[in-house]
């Protein structure tokens, strides 16, 4: 039973259309030993549950001459496609065109019914349409109505009524249209192919004191990876020896190289720009951050957007309806109005060709694949078409404060000394006590003391104790000191603050500082103001969001309301919700959603998981190497760069517009062609050109998304 349920993923080469992918999936499901199969057309993959050999899979795809290989080979062999010459790649179409031209020449000399003309056209139809007819006949026998079924019926009909030249034109133009569709999807997949080829396929490894080069598939966790200046990293790992600048743009989208020292994490596919590095391998090749990104991007392209799901349902009913309309066009004028049968059968066949939903079917996926691929190159992972569309409809964006809008590293912004000690003496006492504290703000004080080279570790601390929610106290040289908030001194020690002192406190708090007081039983000895510094880009990003049409911005924070309001005012935030526990952020997101409509939540992807999950789109920042963030967020900003947010929303909105344009183009051109039926002007070659033109237009229109940069 376990053997039958094993799951294998294979790369498939040669898909020409989504319909062919569906047929391949059904064929694979019929293989004995296969319990289920699922094709990801956009990523050119198939997932097979059960047992099936590659030969059996290729037999299932023989109708399209599909080639199958194991996905595991990608890591070693990259994603290089077999190189074909132009003539070999398009030989059937080229030979069909030659016979068509021969047929035309003979038709001018001897007429269309002459054996030479007829023979040349027949050869053109058979050679150019062999794969078309093979699939079309099979579909016809199974009552499966797709574009190849329509084309097969149309060409057979043209042959029956003696329109051999028109039949040959339809076959050739359809073959060209198929290649256009294949080109468009291949072009849209280029970003993934580029990702696959980023990391080297070989690695220089030191194992048991010996250096040698291995395939990345044979590298194990714990191996020592050696990387020289100018080389790319083949594996994820941790630097053990050396110092260098690493260009991480392939993973995080950051344009500036990042300094790496011993202990720092590095990623496969990144470029070592200057120094010699020895790296302890921490992940197998299949588990590297780069491979995870590739997997997530491919899976995201299989997640259908609402508009794509609608078109798939529409196309399912659209094709049979077109066949009925074509039949009615062919028989009603002759039966009811005495028109010529041959002329209106011809018009009915032309309607069949016009009805091919090629352009309509690819109008949405080619735009989505292009947009998601472009985002991946910029260091943004969008987990599916549904999230791409949702990003384009956002009315509000909510931000976690710490680590998102701020650096997440508190610093001492103000120190006021009221004691008889010098400033350095007072700071040394405070740092010595705070060194025993686990409070997040203690790090800011210790960093400040280290920056001033204060030797606080020499002081002997006794009787240290912590008062939950208020502060700490300890004894130094028989003197007891308290460090904490104003409640500790006003309520526990019952000190009375002067009006001037209260004014100082309020002023600092109104600027977004957290106040720490230092004193004894009788007096306040000093005051420290600590604040989490804003990111330099936060103000610019919030302004950009307003400029691109985000109407409401919200900040969620656990800080007190005054601190939150002060930071919100600096940033130009519309609404600040403060003093929130993690579970209360979830309620806050629901309130924002009810008030403003579609809302995104931007956080770190772990601590803010409930809020991220409840928003319309959860966006995790700084997700490179963070498996949890990559798995849980709907959109992951790989680098710690907030500027990618306006870019991503702009890209999503442009993609939404292009999808609407594509649908309008594909349906509009068909409607114009169908109107030509009324005066009887529609011809088979005009019909196929309208379909091919629509396919070309939606492809070129979608590829404009590649031009959008951060």
C-alpha positions as CSV (number, residue, x, y, z in Angstrom):
1,X,0.0,0.0,0.0
2,X,2.8,2.4,0.9
3,X,4.5,1.6,-2.4
4,X,1.3,2.5,-4.4
5,X,0.9,5.8,-2.6
6,X,4.5,7.1,-3.1
7,X,4.6,10.5,-4.7
8,X,7.0,11.5,-7.5
9,X,7.3,14.8,-9.3
10,X,8.5,15.0,-12.9
11,X,9.4,17.8,-15.3
12,X,7.5,17.7,-18.6
13,X,8.7,19.3,-21.8
14,X,6.6,19.9,-24.9
15,X,3.2,21.2,-23.7
16,X,1.6,23.3,-26.4
17,X,-1.6,24.2,-24.6
18,X,-3.5,23.9,-21.3
19,X,-5.9,21.4,-23.0
20,X,-3.1,19.1,-23.9
21,X,-1.9,19.2,-20.3
22,X,-5.4,18.1,-19.2
23,X,-5.4,15.2,-21.7
24,X,-1.9,14.1,-20.5
25,X,-3.1,14.2,-16.9
26,X,-6.1,11.9,-17.8
27,X,-3.9,9.5,-19.7
28,X,-1.5,9.2,-16.8
29,X,-4.3,8.5,-14.4
30,X,-5.2,5.5,-16.6
31,X,-1.7,3.9,-16.1
32,X,-1.9,0.8,-13.9
33,X,-0.4,1.5,-10.5
34,X,-1.2,5.2,-10.6
35,X,-3.7,6.3,-8.0
36,X,-3.7,10.0,-8.9
37,X,-1.9,12.5,-11.1
38,X,-1.9,16.3,-11.2
39,X,-0.4,18.5,-13.9
40,X,0.9,22.0,-13.2
41,X,0.8,23.3,-16.8
42,X,2.3,26.7,-16.0
43,X,5.3,25.1,-14.2
44,X,5.6,22.2,-16.7
45,X,5.4,19.6,-13.9
46,X,3.3,16.5,-13.1
47,X,2.9,15.0,-9.6
48,X,2.2,11.3,-9.7
49,X,0.9,9.2,-6.8
50,X,1.6,5.6,-7.2
51,X,4.1,3.8,-9.4
52,X,4.8,4.7,-13.1
53,X,8.0,4.6,-15.1
54,X,9.2,7.5,-17.2
55,X,8.6,5.3,-20.3
56,X,5.0,4.8,-19.3
57,X,4.6,8.6,-18.7
58,X,6.1,9.4,-22.1
59,X,3.7,6.9,-23.7
60,X,0.8,8.7,-22.0
61,X,2.1,11.9,-23.6
62,X,3.0,10.4,-27.0
63,X,0.1,12.3,-28.6
64,X,2.0,15.5,-28.0
65,X,5.5,14.0,-28.1
66,X,6.1,15.0,-24.5
67,X,9.4,14.3,-22.8
68,X,9.5,13.5,-19.1
69,X,12.4,13.6,-16.6
70,X,12.8,13.4,-12.9
71,X,12.5,16.7,-11.0
72,X,15.5,15.7,-8.9
73,X,17.7,16.1,-11.9
74,X,17.0,19.8,-11.9
75,X,19.4,20.4,-9.1
76,X,22.3,18.7,-10.9
77,X,21.4,19.4,-14.6
78,X,19.7,22.8,-14.2
79,X,16.8,23.5,-16.5
80,X,18.5,23.6,-19.8
81,X,16.2,22.7,-22.7
82,X,17.5,20.6,-25.6
83,X,18.8,22.9,-28.3
84,X,17.1,22.5,-31.7
85,X,17.8,24.3,-34.9
86,X,15.0,26.4,-36.3
87,X,14.4,24.0,-39.2
88,X,14.2,20.9,-36.9
89,X,11.9,22.6,-34.5
90,X,9.4,23.8,-37.1
91,X,10.0,21.2,-39.8
92,X,6.4,20.1,-40.0
93,X,5.1,23.6,-40.4
94,X,7.8,24.5,-42.9
95,X,7.2,21.4,-45.1
96,X,3.4,22.1,-45.0
97,X,4.1,25.6,-46.2
98,X,6.2,24.4,-49.1
99,X,3.4,22.0,-50.2
100,X,0.9,24.8,-49.8
101,X,2.9,27.1,-52.0
102,X,3.2,24.3,-54.6
103,X,-0.5,23.9,-54.4
104,X,-1.1,27.6,-55.0
105,X,1.2,27.6,-58.1
106,X,-0.6,24.6,-59.5
107,X,-4.0,26.1,-58.8
108,X,-3.1,29.2,-60.8
109,X,-1.9,27.1,-63.7
110,X,-4.4,24.1,-63.6
111,X,-7.2,25.1,-61.2
112,X,-8.0,23.9,-57.6
113,X,-9.5,20.6,-58.6
114,X,-6.4,19.5,-60.6
115,X,-4.7,16.4,-59.1
116,X,-1.5,18.3,-58.6
117,X,-3.2,21.1,-56.7
118,X,-5.4,18.8,-54.8
119,X,-2.4,16.5,-53.9
120,X,-0.2,19.4,-52.8
121,X,-3.0,20.8,-50.5
122,X,-3.7,17.3,-49.1
123,X,-0.1,16.7,-48.2
124,X,0.1,20.2,-46.7
125,X,-3.0,19.4,-44.5
126,X,-1.7,16.0,-43.5
127,X,1.9,17.0,-42.7
128,X,1.0,20.3,-41.0
129,X,-2.0,18.9,-39.1
130,X,-0.9,15.4,-38.1
131,X,-0.7,16.1,-34.4
132,X,-3.8,18.3,-34.5
133,X,-5.9,15.5,-36.1
134,X,-4.5,12.8,-33.9
135,X,-5.7,14.7,-30.8
136,X,-8.8,16.0,-32.4
137,X,-10.1,12.6,-33.5
138,X,-9.4,11.1,-30.1
139,X,-11.3,14.0,-28.4
140,X,-14.2,13.7,-30.9
141,X,-14.5,10.0,-30.1
142,X,-14.6,10.8,-26.4
143,X,-17.0,13.8,-26.9
144,X,-14.3,16.1,-25.5
145,X,-14.7,19.5,-27.2
146,X,-11.6,21.6,-27.1
147,X,-9.9,23.9,-29.6
148,X,-8.2,20.9,-31.4
149,X,-11.6,19.3,-31.8
150,X,-13.0,22.4,-33.3
151,X,-10.1,22.8,-35.7
152,X,-10.3,19.1,-36.8
153,X,-14.0,19.4,-37.6
154,X,-13.4,22.6,-39.5
155,X,-10.6,21.2,-41.6
156,X,-12.5,18.0,-42.4
157,X,-15.6,20.1,-43.3
158,X,-13.4,22.3,-45.6
159,X,-12.1,19.2,-47.4
160,X,-15.6,17.8,-47.8
161,X,-16.9,20.9,-49.5
162,X,-13.8,21.1,-51.7
163,X,-12.1,24.1,-50.0
164,X,-8.7,22.4,-50.0
165,X,-6.6,25.7,-50.1
166,X,-8.6,27.1,-47.2
167,X,-8.2,23.9,-45.2
168,X,-4.4,24.0,-45.7
169,X,-4.3,27.7,-44.7
170,X,-6.2,26.9,-41.5
171,X,-3.8,24.0,-40.6
172,X,-0.7,26.2,-41.2
173,X,-2.0,29.2,-39.3
174,X,-3.2,27.0,-36.4
175,X,0.2,25.5,-36.2
176,X,1.8,29.0,-36.1
177,X,-0.8,30.0,-33.4
178,X,0.1,27.0,-31.3
179,X,3.8,27.9,-31.5
180,X,2.9,31.5,-30.4
181,X,1.0,30.1,-27.4
182,X,4.0,27.9,-26.5
183,X,6.4,30.8,-26.9
184,X,4.2,33.0,-24.7
185,X,4.2,30.5,-21.9
186,X,7.9,29.7,-22.2
187,X,8.6,33.4,-22.1
188,X,6.6,33.8,-19.0
189,X,8.4,30.8,-17.4
190,X,11.8,32.3,-18.1
191,X,12.1,33.8,-14.5
192,X,11.8,30.3,-13.0
193,X,14.3,28.9,-15.5
194,X,16.7,31.7,-14.6
195,X,16.3,30.9,-10.9
196,X,17.0,27.2,-11.5
197,X,20.3,28.1,-13.2
198,X,21.5,30.5,-10.5
199,X,23.3,28.0,-8.2
200,X,26.3,26.0,-9.4
201,X,25.7,22.3,-10.0
202,X,29.1,21.4,-8.6
203,X,30.6,22.3,-5.2
204,X,34.2,22.4,-3.9
205,X,34.1,20.4,-0.7
206,X,36.6,19.6,2.1
207,X,35.9,16.3,3.7
208,X,38.2,14.3,6.1
209,X,41.0,16.7,5.2
210,X,40.8,16.2,1.5
211,X,39.4,18.7,-1.1
212,X,37.5,17.6,-4.1
213,X,34.6,18.7,-6.4
214,X,31.2,17.0,-6.0
215,X,27.8,17.2,-7.6
216,X,25.6,19.2,-5.3
217,X,23.3,16.1,-5.0
218,X,26.2,14.3,-3.2
219,X,27.0,17.1,-0.7
220,X,25.8,16.3,2.9
221,X,25.1,18.4,5.9
222,X,28.3,19.2,7.8
223,X,30.5,19.2,4.8
224,X,32.9,22.2,4.5
225,X,32.1,24.2,1.3
226,X,35.1,26.2,0.0
227,X,34.2,29.4,-2.0
228,X,36.8,31.6,-3.6
229,X,36.4,35.3,-4.6
230,X,34.1,35.7,-7.7
231,X,32.4,32.3,-7.2
232,X,28.8,31.5,-6.5
233,X,27.7,29.5,-3.5
234,X,26.4,26.1,-4.3
235,X,24.8,25.4,-0.9
236,X,23.2,27.0,2.1
237,X,25.4,27.2,5.2
238,X,27.1,29.1,8.0
239,X,30.4,30.9,7.5
240,X,33.1,29.2,9.7
241,X,36.2,31.0,8.3
242,X,36.8,34.2,6.3
243,X,35.1,37.5,5.7
244,X,33.5,38.7,2.5
245,X,30.8,40.7,0.8
246,X,28.0,38.6,-0.6
247,X,25.7,39.7,-3.4
248,X,22.3,38.2,-2.3
249,X,20.2,39.9,-5.0
250,X,19.2,36.5,-6.4
251,X,17.5,35.6,-3.1
252,X,16.5,38.8,-1.4
253,X,16.5,41.3,-4.3
254,X,19.0,43.5,-2.4
255,X,21.2,45.4,-4.8
256,X,23.9,46.2,-2.3
257,X,26.3,43.3,-1.2
258,X,26.0,42.2,2.4
259,X,29.0,41.8,4.7
260,X,29.4,38.2,6.0
261,X,31.7,37.1,8.9
262,X,32.1,33.8,10.9
263,X,28.7,32.7,12.2
264,X,26.6,34.4,9.5
265,X,24.1,32.5,7.3
266,X,24.7,32.4,3.6
267,X,22.5,31.0,0.7
268,X,23.0,29.0,-2.4
269,X,23.0,31.0,-5.6
270,X,24.5,34.1,-4.0
271,X,27.8,35.6,-5.3
272,X,31.0,35.9,-3.2
273,X,32.4,39.2,-4.4
274,X,35.8,39.5,-2.7
275,X,37.0,37.2,0.2
276,X,37.9,33.5,0.7
277,X,35.2,31.7,2.7
278,X,34.8,28.3,4.3
279,X,31.2,27.4,5.0
280,X,29.6,24.6,7.0
281,X,26.8,23.1,4.9
282,X,23.5,23.3,6.8
283,X,20.9,22.1,4.2
284,X,20.8,19.5,1.5
285,X,20.4,20.8,-2.1
286,X,16.7,20.0,-2.2
287,X,16.1,22.0,1.0
288,X,18.1,25.2,0.2
289,X,16.3,28.5,0.3
290,X,16.7,28.8,-3.5
291,X,15.0,25.5,-4.1
292,X,12.3,26.4,-1.7
293,X,11.7,29.7,-3.6
294,X,11.6,27.8,-6.9
295,X,9.1,25.3,-5.5
296,X,6.9,28.1,-4.0
297,X,6.9,30.1,-7.2
298,X,6.0,27.1,-9.3
299,X,3.2,26.1,-6.9
300,X,1.9,29.6,-6.8
301,X,1.5,29.6,-10.5
302,X,-0.8,26.5,-10.2
303,X,-3.0,28.4,-7.7
304,X,-5.7,29.8,-10.0
305,X,-6.8,33.4,-9.6
306,X,-10.5,34.1,-9.4
307,X,-10.5,35.5,-13.0
308,X,-8.7,32.4,-14.3
309,X,-11.1,30.0,-12.6
310,X,-14.0,31.9,-14.1
311,X,-12.4,31.7,-17.6
312,X,-11.8,27.9,-17.2
313,X,-15.5,27.4,-16.3
314,X,-16.5,29.7,-19.1
315,X,-14.4,27.9,-21.7
316,X,-15.9,24.5,-20.6
317,X,-19.3,25.6,-21.8
318,X,-18.2,28.1,-24.4
319,X,-16.8,25.4,-26.8
320,X,-20.0,23.3,-27.1
321,X,-22.1,26.5,-27.5
322,X,-19.8,27.6,-30.4
323,X,-20.3,24.2,-32.0
324,X,-24.1,24.6,-31.7
325,X,-23.9,28.1,-33.1
326,X,-21.8,26.9,-36.0
327,X,-24.3,24.2,-36.8
328,X,-27.2,26.7,-36.7
329,X,-25.3,29.1,-39.0
330,X,-24.7,26.2,-41.5
331,X,-28.3,24.9,-41.6
332,X,-30.8,27.7,-40.8
333,X,-30.1,30.0,-43.9
334,X,-30.5,27.0,-46.4
335,X,-33.5,25.5,-44.6
336,X,-35.5,28.6,-43.9
337,X,-34.3,31.1,-46.5
338,X,-33.3,28.9,-49.4
339,X,-29.6,29.9,-49.3
340,X,-26.9,27.8,-50.8
341,X,-25.7,24.9,-48.6
342,X,-22.1,25.1,-49.6
343,X,-21.7,28.8,-48.8
344,X,-23.4,28.5,-45.4
345,X,-21.6,25.3,-44.4
346,X,-18.4,27.2,-45.2
347,X,-19.6,30.0,-42.9
348,X,-20.4,27.5,-40.2
349,X,-16.9,26.1,-40.4
350,X,-15.5,29.6,-40.2
351,X,-17.5,30.2,-37.0
352,X,-16.0,27.0,-35.6
353,X,-12.5,28.4,-36.2
354,X,-13.4,31.8,-34.8
355,X,-14.7,30.0,-31.7
356,X,-11.3,28.5,-30.8
357,X,-10.8,29.8,-27.2
358,X,-6.9,29.8,-27.5
359,X,-6.5,33.5,-26.7
360,X,-9.2,33.5,-24.0
361,X,-7.7,30.5,-22.2
362,X,-4.2,32.0,-22.0
363,X,-5.4,35.6,-21.4
364,X,-5.2,35.3,-17.6
365,X,-2.5,32.6,-16.9
366,X,0.2,34.3,-19.1
367,X,-0.3,37.6,-17.2
368,X,-0.2,35.9,-13.8
369,X,2.9,33.8,-14.6
370,X,4.7,36.9,-16.0
371,X,3.8,39.0,-12.9
372,X,4.7,36.3,-10.4
373,X,8.0,35.6,-12.2
374,X,8.9,39.3,-12.3
375,X,8.2,39.6,-8.6
376,X,10.4,36.6,-7.8
377,X,13.3,38.2,-9.7
378,X,12.8,41.3,-7.5
379,X,12.9,39.2,-4.2
380,X,9.1,39.0,-3.7
381,X,7.3,35.7,-3.5
382,X,3.6,35.9,-4.3
383,X,2.0,32.5,-3.3
384,X,-0.7,32.4,-6.0
385,X,-2.8,34.2,-8.6
386,X,-5.5,34.7,-5.9
387,X,-3.1,36.8,-3.8
388,X,-1.8,38.6,-6.8
389,X,-5.4,39.7,-7.6
390,X,-6.2,40.5,-4.0
391,X,-3.1,42.7,-3.7
392,X,-4.4,44.7,-6.6
393,X,-7.7,45.3,-4.8
394,X,-6.3,46.5,-1.4
395,X,-7.9,49.5,0.3
396,X,-5.8,49.4,3.5
397,X,-2.4,48.2,4.7
398,X,-1.8,47.4,8.4
399,X,1.7,47.3,9.8
400,X,3.2,45.7,12.8
401,X,5.4,48.4,14.3
402,X,8.5,46.7,15.8
403,X,10.9,45.4,13.1
404,X,8.6,46.5,10.3
405,X,8.2,50.2,10.4
406,X,11.0,50.5,13.0
407,X,14.4,48.7,13.1
408,X,13.4,46.6,16.1
409,X,16.6,47.7,17.9
410,X,15.9,50.2,20.8
411,X,18.5,52.9,21.4
412,X,19.0,55.4,24.2
413,X,17.8,58.7,22.8
414,X,18.0,60.9,26.0
415,X,19.9,60.7,29.4
416,X,19.3,63.2,32.1
417,X,21.3,63.0,35.3
418,X,19.9,64.4,38.6
419,X,22.4,62.7,40.9
420,X,25.8,63.7,42.4
421,X,27.5,61.1,40.2
422,X,29.0,62.0,36.9
423,X,27.1,60.9,33.8
424,X,29.5,58.0,33.1
425,X,29.3,56.9,36.8
426,X,25.5,56.9,36.7
427,X,25.4,55.1,33.4
428,X,27.9,52.5,34.7
429,X,25.6,51.7,37.7
430,X,22.5,51.4,35.5
431,X,24.3,49.2,33.0
432,X,25.7,46.9,35.7
433,X,22.1,46.3,37.0
434,X,20.5,46.0,33.6
435,X,23.1,43.3,32.7
436,X,21.1,41.0,34.9
437,X,17.7,41.9,33.3
438,X,15.9,40.0,30.6
439,X,13.9,43.1,29.6
440,X,14.1,44.0,25.8
441,X,15.1,47.6,26.6
442,X,18.1,46.4,28.7
443,X,20.0,45.7,25.4
444,X,19.8,49.4,24.4
445,X,21.3,50.5,27.7
446,X,24.1,47.9,27.6
447,X,24.9,48.9,23.9
448,X,25.0,52.6,25.0
449,X,27.5,51.7,27.8
450,X,29.6,49.6,25.5
451,X,29.7,52.5,23.0
452,X,31.1,54.7,25.8
453,X,33.6,52.0,26.9
454,X,32.2,51.9,30.4
455,X,33.5,49.0,32.5
456,X,30.2,48.1,34.2
457,X,31.0,44.4,34.6
458,X,33.5,45.2,37.5
459,X,30.7,46.3,39.8
460,X,29.4,43.7,42.2
461,X,25.6,43.3,42.2
462,X,23.7,41.8,45.1
463,X,20.0,41.3,46.0
464,X,18.8,41.6,42.3
465,X,15.1,41.2,41.9
466,X,12.5,41.9,39.2
467,X,9.1,43.4,39.7
468,X,6.9,42.2,36.8
469,X,5.5,45.0,34.7
470,X,7.3,47.7,36.7
471,X,11.1,47.3,36.8
472,X,14.1,45.9,38.7
473,X,16.1,46.6,41.8
474,X,19.6,45.7,43.1
475,X,22.3,46.6,45.6
476,X,25.7,48.1,44.8
477,X,28.1,49.0,47.6
478,X,25.3,48.8,50.2
479,X,23.1,51.2,48.2
480,X,19.9,49.9,46.7
481,X,18.8,51.3,43.3
482,X,15.4,51.0,41.5
483,X,15.1,51.1,37.7
484,X,11.7,51.1,36.1
485,X,8.6,53.0,34.9
486,X,6.8,55.9,36.7
487,X,4.3,53.5,38.3
488,X,7.1,51.8,40.3
489,X,8.2,55.2,41.8
490,X,4.8,56.7,42.2
491,X,2.9,53.7,43.5
492,X,5.5,51.4,45.2
493,X,8.0,54.0,46.4
494,X,5.3,56.7,46.7
495,X,7.6,59.5,45.4
496,X,5.8,62.8,44.4
497,X,6.9,64.2,41.1
498,X,7.1,67.9,40.6
499,X,5.2,69.6,37.8
500,X,8.4,70.4,36.0
501,X,9.5,66.8,36.1
502,X,6.1,65.6,34.8
503,X,6.4,68.1,32.0
504,X,9.7,66.5,31.0
505,X,8.3,63.0,31.2
506,X,5.2,63.9,29.1
507,X,7.3,65.7,26.5
508,X,9.6,62.7,26.0
509,X,6.7,60.2,25.9
510,X,4.9,62.4,23.4
511,X,7.9,62.1,21.1
512,X,7.6,58.3,21.1
513,X,10.1,57.4,23.8
514,X,9.8,54.8,26.5
515,X,10.9,56.3,29.9
516,X,13.1,54.4,32.4
517,X,13.6,56.1,35.8
518,X,16.5,55.4,38.1
519,X,16.3,56.2,41.8
520,X,16.4,55.2,45.4
521,X,13.9,55.3,48.2
522,X,14.0,59.1,48.3
523,X,14.9,60.6,45.0
524,X,15.0,60.2,41.2
525,X,18.7,59.9,40.3
526,X,18.4,59.9,36.5
527,X,16.1,59.4,33.6
528,X,16.7,57.5,30.4
529,X,14.5,57.7,27.2
530,X,14.7,54.7,25.0
531,X,13.1,54.5,21.5
532,X,12.9,52.0,18.6
533,X,14.4,53.9,15.7
534,X,12.3,54.3,12.6
535,X,13.6,52.7,9.4
536,X,14.9,55.3,7.0
537,X,12.6,54.2,4.2
538,X,9.4,54.0,6.3
539,X,8.2,57.5,5.6
540,X,9.0,57.2,1.8
541,X,7.1,53.9,1.6
542,X,4.0,55.2,3.3
543,X,4.0,58.2,1.0
544,X,4.4,55.9,-2.0
545,X,1.4,53.8,-0.8
546,X,-0.7,56.9,-0.7
547,X,0.4,57.9,-4.2
548,X,-0.5,54.6,-5.7
549,X,-4.0,54.7,-4.2
550,X,-3.9,52.9,-0.8
551,X,-6.5,55.0,1.1
552,X,-5.8,53.9,4.7
553,X,-2.7,52.9,6.6
554,X,-2.8,51.4,10.1
555,X,-0.1,50.7,12.7
556,X,-0.6,47.9,15.3
557,X,1.7,48.0,18.4
558,X,2.0,46.8,21.9
559,X,3.4,50.2,23.0
560,X,1.3,52.6,25.0
561,X,-1.0,54.8,23.1
562,X,1.0,58.0,23.4
563,X,4.2,56.3,22.1
564,X,2.2,54.8,19.3
565,X,0.6,58.1,18.4
566,X,3.9,59.9,18.3
567,X,5.4,57.4,15.9
568,X,2.2,57.4,13.8
569,X,2.4,61.1,13.5
570,X,6.0,61.0,12.3
571,X,5.1,58.4,9.7
572,X,1.8,59.9,8.6
573,X,-0.1,56.8,9.7
574,X,-3.9,57.3,9.5
575,X,-4.9,55.0,12.4
576,X,-2.8,53.8,15.4
577,X,-4.0,50.9,17.5
578,X,-1.8,50.6,20.6
579,X,-1.4,48.5,23.7
580,X,-2.3,45.3,21.8
581,X,-1.4,41.8,22.7
582,X,-0.7,39.3,19.8
583,X,-4.3,37.9,19.9
584,X,-5.7,41.5,20.1
585,X,-4.0,42.3,16.8
586,X,-6.2,39.6,15.2
587,X,-9.3,41.5,16.4
588,X,-7.8,44.8,15.2
589,X,-7.4,43.4,11.7
590,X,-11.0,42.3,11.6
591,X,-12.1,45.7,12.7
592,X,-10.0,47.4,10.0
593,X,-11.4,44.9,7.4
594,X,-14.9,45.7,8.4
595,X,-14.2,49.5,8.3
596,X,-12.1,49.8,5.2
597,X,-12.6,46.7,3.1
598,X,-9.7,44.6,1.7
599,X,-6.7,44.9,4.0
600,X,-3.1,43.5,4.0
601,X,-1.1,42.9,7.1
602,X,2.7,43.4,7.1
603,X,4.7,41.7,9.8
604,X,7.5,39.2,10.5
605,X,5.5,36.1,9.6
606,X,5.9,34.4,13.0
607,X,4.9,36.6,15.9
608,X,2.1,38.2,13.9
609,X,0.8,34.9,12.4
610,X,-2.8,35.2,13.6
611,X,-3.1,38.8,12.2
612,X,-1.4,37.7,9.0
613,X,-3.8,34.8,8.6
614,X,-6.9,36.9,9.2
615,X,-6.0,39.6,6.7
616,X,-6.9,39.4,3.0
617,X,-3.2,39.2,2.2
618,X,-0.5,38.4,4.8
619,X,2.9,39.9,3.9
620,X,6.0,38.7,5.7
621,X,9.2,40.8,5.7
622,X,12.8,39.6,5.7
623,X,11.8,36.0,4.9
624,X,15.1,34.8,3.4
625,X,16.0,31.6,5.1
626,X,13.0,31.7,7.4
627,X,11.0,28.6,6.5
628,X,8.1,29.5,8.8
629,X,7.6,32.9,7.1
630,X,7.9,31.4,3.6
631,X,5.3,28.8,4.4
632,X,2.7,30.9,6.3
633,X,2.7,34.2,4.5
634,X,0.7,34.8,1.3
635,X,3.4,37.2,0.1
636,X,7.0,37.1,1.3
637,X,9.4,40.0,1.0
638,X,12.7,38.1,0.9
639,X,14.9,41.0,1.8
640,X,14.4,43.3,4.8
641,X,13.3,46.1,2.4
642,X,10.0,47.8,2.9
643,X,10.3,49.6,-0.5
644,X,9.2,46.3,-2.2
645,X,5.7,46.8,-0.8
646,X,4.6,49.7,-3.1
647,X,6.3,47.9,-6.1
648,X,4.3,44.7,-5.4
649,X,1.0,46.4,-5.1
650,X,1.7,48.4,-8.3
651,X,2.6,45.2,-10.1
652,X,-0.6,43.5,-8.9
653,X,-2.8,46.4,-10.0
654,X,-1.1,46.5,-13.4
655,X,-1.6,42.7,-13.7
656,X,-5.3,43.1,-12.9
657,X,-5.7,45.8,-15.6
658,X,-3.8,43.7,-18.2
659,X,-6.0,40.6,-17.4
660,X,-9.1,42.7,-18.1
661,X,-7.6,44.1,-21.3
662,X,-6.7,40.6,-22.4
663,X,-10.2,39.2,-21.9
664,X,-11.6,42.3,-23.7
665,X,-9.2,41.8,-26.6
666,X,-9.7,38.1,-27.0
667,X,-13.5,38.3,-26.9
668,X,-13.7,41.6,-28.8
669,X,-11.7,40.3,-31.8
670,X,-13.9,37.2,-32.0
671,X,-17.1,39.3,-31.8
672,X,-15.9,41.4,-34.7
673,X,-15.1,38.3,-36.7
674,X,-18.5,36.7,-35.9
675,X,-20.3,39.9,-37.1
676,X,-18.8,39.2,-40.6
677,X,-21.1,36.1,-40.8
678,X,-24.1,38.4,-41.2
679,X,-23.1,39.7,-44.7
680,X,-21.4,36.3,-45.4
681,X,-17.9,37.8,-45.5
682,X,-16.3,35.5,-42.9
683,X,-13.6,33.2,-44.4
684,X,-11.6,30.4,-42.8
685,X,-8.3,32.3,-43.1
686,X,-9.9,35.5,-41.6
687,X,-11.2,33.4,-38.8
688,X,-7.9,31.8,-37.9
689,X,-6.1,35.1,-38.3
690,X,-8.5,36.7,-35.8
691,X,-7.7,33.9,-33.3
692,X,-4.0,34.1,-33.9
693,X,-4.0,37.9,-33.7
694,X,-5.8,37.7,-30.4
695,X,-3.3,35.2,-29.1
696,X,-0.4,37.4,-30.2
697,X,-2.0,40.5,-28.7
698,X,-2.7,39.0,-25.2
699,X,0.8,37.5,-25.1
700,X,2.6,40.8,-26.0
701,X,0.3,42.7,-23.6
702,X,1.1,40.3,-20.7
703,X,4.8,40.5,-21.3
704,X,4.7,44.2,-20.6
705,X,4.6,43.2,-16.9
706,X,8.3,42.2,-17.3
707,X,9.1,45.9,-17.6
708,X,7.9,46.8,-14.1
709,X,10.8,47.3,-11.8
710,X,11.2,48.1,-8.1
